[in-house]
Amino acid sequence: MSELFRLATVEDAKELLDLTLRAYEPIRKLGIKFPAATATIELVKENIQNSRCYVLESDEKIVATITARTYKEITNWPFLWWFAVDPLVKKKGVGSKLLTWVEETIIRDQLGAPAVTLATSDRHPWLIPMYERKGYERFFEVDQGKEGKGVFLRKILHPERYELEKHKELKQAN
C-alpha cells in the first residue's frame, strides 16, 4: 500500500467533493450546518484555490483531506477545517495520520507556528472529545443561537515558542 501526503489541486475537486459529501453525511443528519456538509464543486474549488487543502492518498485514491487556512477574526494561529475521511476507511487511523502530518510537518515545522486551532459545534456528539483526546483544548466559544455554540480548540505544538507568543492567540474577546 503506497501513501502520499500532498496539496490538493483543482483536478482533485470532483473526487474531494464525493469524499466530503460521503464523510459529512452524519453531520447533515444531525442538522449541523458546516459548509463542507453541503459543499458544491464550486466551494471545493474555492477551498483548494484559496487555502492549503491537503490530502492523503492511499494507492492513488484520496482517502482523507484537511485544510489549513487563517481565521483572523478569532486567532492568528493556523486554523484547520474541512477535515474529512472516506467512510470506507474510518476507524483505521487514516484521519489521525493526516491530522498529525499537517500539525507537525506543515504547521509546526514549515510554518513555524507554535499552535494550531480548529472549531466544531457543541451539538456534535463525538468531535470535541475526539479532538481533546488528540491534545486539543477549548479556548473560545461563539453563541450561534439555536444552532448551538461554535467551540474553538487549540493544540500547542511547540510549548516554548507558544509561551513566547501566546498573546497573539485570541483576537476577539467576545
Secondary structure, DSSP 8 states (H G I E B T S, - for coil): --EEEEE--GGGHHHHHHHHHHHTHHHHHHT---GGGG--HHHHHHHHHHSEEEEEEETTEEEEEEEEEEETTTEEEEEEEEEEE-GGGTTTTHHHHHHHHIIIIIIIIIS--SEEEEEEETT-SSHHHHHHHTT-EEEEEEE-GGG-EEEEEEEES-HHHHHHHGGGSB----
